[in-house]
Amino acid sequence: MAPVDSSNSPVAGETVCVTGANGFIASWIVKLLLEKGYTVRGTVRNPDDPKNDHLRELEGAKERLTLWKADLLDFEGLKVAINGSHGVFHIASPVTNDHEQMVEPAVQGTKNVIIAAAEAKVRRVVFTSSSGAVYLDPNRSPDVVVDESCWSDLDYLKTAANWYCYGKEMAEKTAWAEAKERGVDLVVVIPVMVLGPLLQPYVNASIGHILKYLNGSVKTYANSTQAYVHIKDTTLAHILVYEKPEASGRYFCVESLLHRGEVVEILAKLFPEYPIPTKCSDEKNPREKPFKFSNQKLRDLGMEFTPVSQGLYDTVKSLQEKGLIQNPSPPILNQN
Ligand SMILES: NC(=O)c1ccc[n+]([C@@H]2O[C@H](COP(=O)([O-])OP(=O)(O)OC[C@H]3O[C@@H](n4cnc5c(N)ncnc54)[C@H](OP(=O)(O)O)[C@@H]3O)[C@@H](O)[C@H]2O)c1
């Protein structure tokens, strides 16, 4: 975790609402908020679902965490949960490429959250966007440094049927438009693929991205690059932009970019016991080059980023500890 200490923040005793509290990123944010003394109102779709149990076990949860039932399309549910909060962390979103399940809930849900936050007159809303809303533009020159000024090309996303990234970009644009119209102080964190230990009992999409290289479900790796960041840095970025009065606009939350070939190499070095692919699925074309990026804006707020190899290590260790990956069978001894 980066060494920024914001524990003395004057807002650390506030009541804040976290949407989708049981998810991978949100669980960590709830954990840190509770540790810092906040009172947290988490929204979940079903408070009675055992998949929320890890939240109730967090330090401070008994005294300062309440769970509220709210789907993103349920404006009244969101309104009740947000009313009485000083701030909102809007993290809930479908994470799917299915058009119907993705776009409408992400966009209308974000609109609902901003309207409810405006009505509750909260101090600030932090919205979790995605790098999918930023870097996907086939017409951008490879010399461009990708940062907070960039947006993905919506027409390209539509043509590619990349509905997750399309939905995230439309949701972020909706958040900006609604916040402007209603005078809401909005700050946006834009994480890339997030790695690290899980608090929740299931494998979310970004952890699944690594799990597939360990459990034998893929035999090759793709000829593509991916940007990564550690969950603890992602968590801290959200809290920093909430607490720092000078924070404004968008914050690209990225540590490094790796080709899939580099990811499997690091994994194989750290965990040689797993059947990690060694071949690229594309042996014809040259290796895809990483794009240039800047995370200077978050560094200017005091962030220091954890190296990606630590994120990969922590992900696998956590999957092992939670029993979410089988330990590979021991090698059969040659009896001859
Ligand atoms: N993990 C990453 O690498 C990454 C990178 C960039 C951005 N993000 C963004 O970060 C946020 C959290 O992602 P995550 O990785 O933590 O995913 P996750 O573990 O799948 O969490 C998603 C959360 O959103 C909730 N949700 C989904 N659809 C909903 C709906 N219609 N109404 C209410 N809640 C709904 C889920 O609730 P249920 O449990 O009920 O389904 C869950 O709590 C998302 O906005 C995602 O786009 C993630």
The ligand as an SDF file (V2000), in Angstrom:
LIG
                    3D

 48 52  0  0  0  0  0  0  0  0999 V2000
  -11.9350   -4.7470  -11.1140 N   0  0  0  0  0  0  0  0  0  0  0  0
  -11.4300   -4.0300  -12.1190 C   0  0  0  0  0  0  0  0  0  0  0  0
  -10.4020   -4.3950  -12.7130 O   0  0  0  0  0  0  0  0  0  0  0  0
  -12.0680   -2.7370  -12.5220 C   0  0  0  0  0  0  0  0  0  0  0  0
  -11.3290   -1.8800  -13.3790 C   0  0  0  0  0  0  0  0  0  0  0  0
  -11.8940   -0.6530  -13.7570 C   0  0  0  0  0  0  0  0  0  0  0  0
  -13.1520   -0.2930  -13.2790 C   0  0  0  0  0  0  0  0  0  0  0  0
  -13.8360   -1.1430  -12.4730 N   0  0  0  0  0  0  0  0  0  0  0  0
  -15.1510   -0.6950  -11.9850 C   0  0  0  0  0  0  0  0  0  0  0  0
  -15.1610   -0.8180  -10.5750 O   0  0  0  0  0  0  0  0  0  0  0  0
  -16.4760   -1.0970  -10.1150 C   0  0  0  0  0  0  0  0  0  0  0  0
  -16.4620   -2.3330   -9.2470 C   0  0  0  0  0  0  0  0  0  0  0  0
  -15.9610   -3.4190  -10.0000 O   0  0  0  0  0  0  0  0  0  0  0  0
  -15.4900   -4.7630   -9.2850 P   0  0  0  0  0  0  0  0  0  0  0  0
  -14.3140   -5.2490  -10.0260 O   0  0  0  0  0  0  0  0  0  0  0  0
  -15.4100   -4.5630   -7.8300 O   0  0  0  0  0  0  0  0  0  0  0  0
  -16.7080   -5.7120   -9.7110 O   0  0  0  0  0  0  0  0  0  0  0  0
  -17.6430   -6.6910   -8.8750 P   0  0  0  0  0  0  0  0  0  0  0  0
  -16.8910   -7.3700   -7.8030 O   0  0  0  0  0  0  0  0  0  0  0  0
  -18.3110   -7.5120   -9.9230 O   0  0  0  0  0  0  0  0  0  0  0  0
  -18.6960   -5.6950   -8.2220 O   0  0  0  0  0  0  0  0  0  0  0  0
  -19.7290   -5.1150   -8.9420 C   0  0  0  0  0  0  0  0  0  0  0  0
  -20.7400   -4.5920   -7.9500 C   0  0  0  0  0  0  0  0  0  0  0  0
  -21.7860   -3.9060   -8.6690 O   0  0  0  0  0  0  0  0  0  0  0  0
  -23.0210   -4.4360   -8.2470 C   0  0  0  0  0  0  0  0  0  0  0  0
  -24.0450   -4.3630   -9.3010 N   0  0  0  0  0  0  0  0  0  0  0  0
  -23.9760   -4.8380  -10.5590 C   0  0  0  0  0  0  0  0  0  0  0  0
  -25.1290   -4.5890  -11.1900 N   0  0  0  0  0  0  0  0  0  0  0  0
  -25.9390   -3.9580  -10.3200 C   0  0  0  0  0  0  0  0  0  0  0  0
  -27.2660   -3.4480  -10.3730 C   0  0  0  0  0  0  0  0  0  0  0  0
  -28.0080   -3.5180  -11.4790 N   0  0  0  0  0  0  0  0  0  0  0  0
  -27.7730   -2.8630   -9.2690 N   0  0  0  0  0  0  0  0  0  0  0  0
  -27.0470   -2.7810   -8.1370 C   0  0  0  0  0  0  0  0  0  0  0  0
  -25.7920   -3.2440   -8.0110 N   0  0  0  0  0  0  0  0  0  0  0  0
  -25.2470   -3.8210   -9.1030 C   0  0  0  0  0  0  0  0  0  0  0  0
  -22.7400   -5.8880   -7.8970 C   0  0  0  0  0  0  0  0  0  0  0  0
  -23.7810   -6.3740   -7.0990 O   0  0  0  0  0  0  0  0  0  0  0  0
  -24.1610   -7.9460   -7.0510 P   0  0  0  0  0  0  0  0  0  0  0  0
  -23.1400   -8.5870   -6.1540 O   0  0  0  0  0  0  0  0  0  0  0  0
  -25.5370   -7.9770   -6.5070 O   0  0  0  0  0  0  0  0  0  0  0  0
  -24.0690   -8.4510   -8.4600 O   0  0  0  0  0  0  0  0  0  0  0  0
  -21.4290   -5.7090   -7.1530 C   0  0  0  0  0  0  0  0  0  0  0  0
  -21.6600   -5.2470   -5.8630 O   0  0  0  0  0  0  0  0  0  0  0  0
  -17.3450   -1.1970  -11.3680 C   0  0  0  0  0  0  0  0  0  0  0  0
  -17.9170    0.0630  -11.5920 O   0  0  0  0  0  0  0  0  0  0  0  0
  -16.3330   -1.5220  -12.4610 C   0  0  0  0  0  0  0  0  0  0  0  0
  -16.7950   -1.0880  -13.7260 O   0  0  0  0  0  0  0  0  0  0  0  0
  -13.3310   -2.3580  -12.0850 C   0  0  0  0  0  0  0  0  0  0  0  0
  1  2  1  0
  2  3  2  0
  2  4  1  0
  4  5  1  0
  4 48  2  0
  5  6  2  0
  6  7  1  0
  7  8  2  0
  8  9  1  0
  8 48  1  0
  9 10  1  0
  9 46  1  0
 10 11  1  0
 11 12  1  0
 11 44  1  0
 12 13  1  0
 13 14  1  0
 14 15  2  0
 14 16  1  0
 14 17  1  0
 17 18  1  0
 18 19  2  0
 18 20  1  0
 18 21  1  0
 21 22  1  0
 22 23  1  0
 23 24  1  0
 23 42  1  0
 24 25  1  0
 25 26  1  0
 25 36  1  0
 26 27  1  0
 26 35  1  0
 27 28  2  0
 28 29  1  0
 29 30  1  0
 29 35  2  0
 30 31  1  0
 30 32  2  0
 32 33  1  0
 33 34  2  0
 34 35  1  0
 36 37  1  0
 36 42  1  0
 37 38  1  0
 38 39  2  0
 38 40  1  0
 38 41  1  0
 42 43  1  0
 44 45  1  0
 44 46  1  0
 46 47  1  0
M  CHG  2   8   1  16  -1
M  END
$$$$
